[in-house]
Amino acid sequence: MDAQIEARGHEASGNAPVSRRLRHGDGAKHQVTVNGRRILLDCGFFQGLKALRLRNWQPPPFDPHRIDAVVLSHAHIDHSGYLPLLVCNGFHGPIFCTPGTATTAR
């Protein structure tokens, strides 16, 4: 099977040094397209400095209606905190994660 894969990270998460992203919570949102399916890896809030936190209220860098599924790596707020806003903005697909992550994220 030949898969067509394309990946796009949230523009702020990949450019900052790792130490800065870890200190301030990077608001992880990474869109991966596989065979035409759009999958969002993590859906997090920015934390830390006010300038970063204000980004949580900006429109996401993708159309939530066009995301087919979300995969959560874990339930920390910088990886799952944007989920309620994603749903409010039109996401209706499944969210995949471990049972422990589901319990914590609720």
C-alpha positions as a printed Julia matrix, in Angstrom:
106×3 Matrix{Float64}:
   0.0    0.0    0.0
   1.42   3.38  -1.02
   0.34   6.05   1.46
   0.3    9.72   0.56
   1.48  11.54   3.69
   1.72  15.28   4.36
   2.47  16.87   7.74
   1.95  20.41   9.04
   2.81  21.56  12.55
   1.37  24.52  14.38
   3.53  27.41  13.29
   4.67  28.3   16.81
   5.59  24.86  18.07
   8.39  23.95  15.69
  10.26  27.24  15.64
  11.01  27.78  19.33
  13.91  26.0   21.04
  12.83  22.83  22.84
  13.7   24.3   26.25
  11.41  27.3   25.62
   8.55  25.13  24.36
   8.79  22.95  27.49
   8.87  25.97  29.83
   5.88  27.68  28.3
   3.65  24.88  26.97
   3.66  24.85  23.2
  -0.04  24.44  22.4
   0.72  21.33  20.35
  -1.44  20.9   17.25
   0.02  18.94  14.35
  -2.07  18.12  11.29
  -1.1   15.03   9.32
  -2.82  14.08   6.08
  -2.7   10.4    5.12
  -4.45   9.26   1.95
  -6.66  12.34   2.05
  -7.64  11.96   5.74
  -6.77  14.9    7.99
  -5.65  13.8   11.44
  -4.77  16.19  14.23
  -2.04  14.95  16.57
  -2.75  16.67  19.88
  -4.94  19.69  20.39
  -3.36  21.8   23.12
  -3.53  25.17  24.81
  -0.63  27.57  24.98
   0.58  28.24  28.53
   3.0   30.66  30.13
   3.45  34.24  29.0
   0.25  36.23  28.34
   1.25  36.76  24.7
   1.25  32.97  24.27
  -1.98  32.41  26.22
  -3.8   34.94  24.04
  -3.11  32.66  21.06
  -5.6   30.19  22.58
  -8.43  32.52  21.51
  -7.26  32.95  17.91
  -8.81  30.79  15.19
  -6.94  27.5   14.75
  -4.48  27.24  11.84
  -6.83  24.74  10.12
 -10.55  24.29   9.48
 -12.01  22.16  12.34
 -14.82  20.96  10.04
 -12.21  19.32   7.79
 -10.38  17.36  10.52
 -11.34  13.67  10.33
  -9.96  12.58  13.72
  -7.81  13.65  16.67
  -5.1   11.5   18.26
  -3.97  12.57  21.74
  -0.5   11.62  22.91
  -1.41  12.44  26.53
  -3.79  14.62  28.56
  -1.58  17.52  29.62
  -3.39  20.8   28.9
  -0.77  21.86  26.34
  -1.73  18.73  24.35
  -5.49  18.45  25.01
  -6.79  21.77  26.37
  -8.05  23.11  23.02
 -10.41  20.15  22.44
 -13.55  21.93  23.75
 -12.89  24.89  21.42
 -12.19  22.53  18.54
 -15.64  20.97  19.03
 -17.27  24.41  19.42
 -15.65  25.42  16.13
 -17.12  22.47  14.22
 -15.09  19.29  14.82
 -17.34  16.21  14.98
 -14.93  13.3   14.5
 -13.53  10.68  16.85
 -10.8   11.33  19.41
  -8.32   8.47  19.86
  -6.25   8.06  23.03
  -5.42   5.59  25.77
  -8.02   4.93  28.49
  -5.82   6.76  31.03
  -5.59   9.81  28.79
  -9.37   9.79  28.28
  -9.98   9.68  32.04
  -7.55  12.53  32.72
  -8.73  14.68  29.82
 -12.36  14.55  30.95
